[in-house]
Amino acid sequence: MLRRLSPSVPDEPHPQKDREMRTHETAPRIRMPKGRCTFPLGSLALTRSGDKGNNVNIGVIARHPSYVPFIRAALTEESVEKYFKHLFPSPPEEGRCKVKRYELPGISAFNFVLEDALGGGGVTSLRSDPQGKALGQMLLDFRIKNVPDILPSVIEPSL
């Protein structure tokens, strides 16, 4: 049996949905456990990077969803900008960060966009990596400090 439904009324525009959603604006504040461990980002995540014009994209994918809060807390827009400050031609204007962070919660990942970081990009740049392919690899050395021992123990199989 088919029922005829009345046409639905479109929802009112939601200003929050129309705005650019970056995680530094939307991430809830939670109390993070502290510890004495320091891990390189490479122990907690994988990266992939590339370019779009003069901008760099760096994808950071957590090796396990439980690592996401620690990565989120450590890899802020400001900390990534400071880590790659050698790439930017001039210091950022007061209150304007040259790095944008976007969270991809469905895949436990983040995307960082570094604006104007390639010296022109592509064939116009005199840098040895004008496409930013190595920057994800560089970010894997970023140190995440004051973390509890969250890595699983490695147990070698007995033969």
N, C-alpha and C positions, 0 to 999 in steps of 0.2 A: 504494500500500500504506500503510495507516494503522498506526501503532504506538501502543500504549497507553503513556502515560508515567505514572510514579508521581507522586502529588501532591508538589509541592515543599514543602520545609520553609521557613517564613518566616524571614527573616533576624533575627538578634538585634537588639534596639533599639540604635541607634547614638546615644550621647549628643551627639555633635557635630552630627548631622543635626537633632536635636530642639531644639537651642539656637538662639537667634536669631543669624543669621549676618550680621554687619556687617563691612565691609571693613577697618576699622582692626584687627580681631582676626585676619583671615585673609590679608591681603595679604603676599606674600613680600617680603623685603628684597632689592632689587637695586641695583647701583651705577648711578646716573643720570649721564649725561654733563652737564657744566656748560657754561655759555656766558655771554656778556655781554648777551644779549637779554632784554628784558622785553616781554611781550605781555599785552594785556587778554584776559581769558577769552573774550570775544566773537570773537577771532581764531582760537581753537582749538575753540570749542564753541558750541552753541545751548542755549537754556534754555526751560523751560515751567514755570509755577508756578500754584498754586492753594491752596485751603484744605480742611481737614476739621475743622470746629469751630473751636477756638482754635489749631490747629496749621497750619503752612504746609508744603507739599510743593514742592520745587524740583527739577525734573529737569534734569540737565546731560548733553547728548549730544555726544560728541566729533565734530568734523568729519571726522576720520580716525582709524582705530584706533591709529596710531602716536603720537597725542597723548595717549592715555589715561595712560601712566605719568607724564607731566608734570602732568596735571590731578590724578591721584591724589596725587602728592607735595605739590602746592600746596594743594589744597582738602581739608584735613583737617577733622575735626569742630571742632577748636579754632579753626582759622583762620576758618571760616565763622561760628562763634559770635562771634568777636571782630569780624568785619566787620558783623554785624547786632546788635551789643550794644545799640544804641539801641532795639531792639524789645522787649527783655525787661524786665519790670517791676522785677526785682531781680537782682543778680549771682547766678550759679549757686552752689549749695552746693559746698563743698570736694570735689573729686573727681567732681562730677556735671556733665556737659556737657549743655546744653539742645538740642544738635544731634546727630542720628544720621545716619550716612552708610551707604548701601547701594549695592553695586555691581551693575550689570546687565551682565555681561561679554559676553553674546551680542549686545548692541546698542551696545557701547562707551559705556556711560552710567553715571551715578550718580543716586541719589535722596537728597536731603537732607530730613529732617524737622526742622523747628524747632518745639519744643514751647512752648506758651503764649506765642506771639509776636504774637498779633493783638488784644490788648487786649479779649479776650472773644469776638471773631470775629463775623461777620455783623452783625445788627442791634443787638447789644449793644455794639459797638465805636464809639468816637468818632473813629477814625482815618479818613483820607481813602481808604484802601485796606483795608477790613476783611476782604477775602478774600485778600489777599496776591498778587493778580494781577501786580503790578509788581515783586515781589521778584526774580523770575528776571531781569528786565531790569536791575535794580540789580546783580545778581551778575556780569553780563557785563562790568562795569567793574573787577572784581577783577584785580589785577596779578599775573601769574605771572612771577617773576624768576629770573635766573641760568640761562636756558635757551639751548641752542645755536640757531642760526638754522634752525629746523625748518620754516618756512613755505615753500611752493613760490614760486618767482619768478613774477611776473605778466608774461606776454609778450603784448603787444597784437598782434592779427593785423594783417598789412599788407593794404591794399586794392589 
